[in-house]
Amino acid sequence: MPVEWQPVRQSRTHELVLQSIEDRVLAGELKAGDRLPPERELAPVLGVSRSALREALRVLETIGVLVAQVGRGPDAGARIVRNPDDALGRLLRLHFALGSYGLEDVLEARVVLERSSFEAAAEHASAEDLDEAEALVASMSDPHVEVPEFNDLDTRFHVQIARGSGNQLTSTLTSAVRESVRPLILRALEAAEDWPATAAALNAEHTELLRLVRAGEGAKAADLAEKHIRGFHGTLVNG
């Protein structure tokens, strides 16, 4: 059934365009994979300028619900997507940098989220989920791995466990919160006086966390996840 577009009021135009598109998503008239009409068609139907429409579309692209393809052909134009992880991570990273949240706030959020995800993963994670997590631990254990790559693998490990929990929102929030402090954790890892010892200690905990999840010992995995997070992340809060 074609989407029926209506003109919007001219006051705060791009926000009204956003509201118009949001209303259609909430009503189920637009869903992931759907394409918006070309700018030259949609702008006059909404009763707005193409510049106002473009501003609204840029906002939607930034928050991860739209992707715009330039050029001509069937793949050109704007398409509704579901890509919250990168968008939320970027948003939290900026707010953290601006002082909206303190390190202790982020620490406590990580503890709550990851206790939940490790405990749930012990019950719900598939063999494929855990095999992928194990491959990440193996890569982190390579003595030649550089600190930036270790940090990336570490992030991916925690997010992979969250995905294995079976709760997509937990996974997204875990990814966003971990991403918000990624630069700070990277600097702390780079400043470690004995990097091989630091990496070995972190990997020993990763290995045990994965063993507990595989064994279905969710409560123990949750306790160790909290100890693991408070151990390193906690030094950033108290440092």
N, C-alpha and C positions, 0 to 999 in steps of 0.2 A: 504494500500500500504506500503510495507516494507521500512524502512528508509535506505538510502544508505549512509554508512559511508566511509569517505575518509581519507587516512593518513594525518597527520599534520606535519608541520616542527618541527625540534627538538629544535630550539631556544626558551627559555622561555616556556618549554613544557607544564606545567600545565595551563598557560594562553591561550595557543593555543588550548588545549583541551576544556577549558571554551568557547572560541570563537566558536569552532566547534559545541558544544552543543547549544549555544545561537543562532547560525545561523539556526539550525534546528527548534528551538522553533519559531523564527521570521518568518520562512518560513511556519509554520504550520505543519511541519512534526512530531514534538513532541508537545504534549499537556498534560494538567493536567490529571493524571491517567495512563499515559503511563509508561512502564517500560523500563529501559535501558538494553542492553544485559549484561550478566555476565562479570565481570572484565576480566576473562581469554579469553573471546571472543572479547570484545571491545578493549582492549589494543593493541593486534597485528593488528587489523583492522585499528586503528588510527596510528599505528606505534610508540607507546610510551610504556614506562615501566608501570607496574602496580602501582608502587609507585607514578608516575606522575599522573596517572589517579585517584588514591585515593585522592591525594592532591586537584585535581580539584573538585572531588565529595564532599569533605569536605567543600570547599568554597561554593558550591551550596547549601549544607545543611545549612550552617550558614546563608545564605541570604534568606532562606525560600522557595526555589523553588525545593528542592529535599529532600526526606527522604530515608535513607538507612536502610534496615532490614537485620540483620545478620542471619546466619543459612542456612538451606536448605528448600526446598519446594516451593510452589507457591507464598508465600508471601516474599520470600527472595529476596535480590537484591535492586537496587536503583529505585525509582519511582518519576516521576515528580509530584509536588504538587503545590498548591497555598496557601501559609501561610505567607503573608507579615507582618501581625501585629506584631508578636513577633520579627521578624528579624529587622524591622525598629525601633522598640522600643529599642532593644539592641544596634543597631548602634548609634542612637541619644544619648542614655544614655552614651555610651563610649565617643562620641565626646564632649558631654557637660562636662563630667568629665575631659577631656583633655583640655578644654578651647576653643574648636572650636566655641562654641556659648556661649554668656553670658545670664544671667538670664533675662535681658531685652529683648533680642532676642526671647527667649522662651515665655515670657509673651505676646509680641506683636503677635507672631504666634498663640498662644492660642486664643487671642481675635478675630483675623480675622477668624480663623477656626470655633470657637464656636458661634460667631455671625451668621455666615452663617448656621451652622447646626441647631441651635435653631429656626431660622426663617424658614428654609426649613421643619423642623420637624412639625412645626405648620400647614403646608399645606399637608405634605405627610405621616406623621407617621400613622401607623395602630393602631387599638385599642390594639392589642397584644403587639406592641412595647411600648406603653405608660403604659400598665398594668405591663409590666416587669420593666419599670422605676419606677413606683409607688411602686412596691414591694421592690426595692432597697432603696427608700427613707424611707419606713417603717422600713426596717432593720437598717438603719442608725439612726433612731429615738429611737431605743431600748436603754434605759438608761444604760444597762449593756454592750453595745458594746465596745470592746477595741479599742484603737487608731489605731493599724495596720489594724484591720478589717474595721474600719470606712474609712481609707484611700483607701483600696481596693474597698469598696462599692462606695465611692465617684468617683473613677476612672471609675468604671463600669457604673455608672449613666451617666456621661458625654459621654462615648463612646456609650452607648445605645441610647441616644438622637441623636448622630451623625449617628448611623445606621438608625434611623427613618427618617433621612433627605432624604433617597433614593439615596444618593451619596456614593458609597462604598469607593471611594478614600478619600473623606472627613472623613469618619469613620476611615479608616486606619491611616491617618495623625493625626487625633485627638488623637487616641490611642497612636501613637508613640510619639507625643509631650508631652502628659500627662505622659506617662511612663518615659520619659527622666528626669523628675524632681520628680518622685515618692519618691525616698529616701529623697530628700531635703524637700518636703512637709511633709513627715512622721515625720522628725526630728522637723519641725516647729510645727506640731500638738502636738507632745509629749512635747514640751517646753511651750505650752500654760499655762499661769498662772491659768486660770480658764477653765479647759477643758469642764465641763458641759455647761458653758455659750457659749464657742466657738462652740461646737457641735450644741447647740440649734440655734444659729444665722445662721450657715451654713445650717442647716436643714430647717429653715424657708425660706431661699432663694431657696433651692431645691424644697420645696413644692410649692412656688409661681411660680417658673419657669415651673414646670410641669402643674400647673393650666393654665398658659398663653398658653402653647403649646396645651393643650386639647381644650382651647377656640378658638384656631386658631388665637391668637393675636401674630403673628410672630415678628412684629417690636418691641413690648414691651418686648417680651421674649429675643430678641437679645440685647436690651438695658440693661436688668437686668442681662443677662449672662455676659456682659462686666463688669458691676459693681461688680458682684459676683467674677469674676476672678481677676480683679484689686484689689478688697478688700483684699483678703487673699494672693494671689500670689504677689500682688503689695507690700505687707509688706516685702516679701523676697527680692525684688529688692531694696527697700529703706532702708532695715535694715542693 
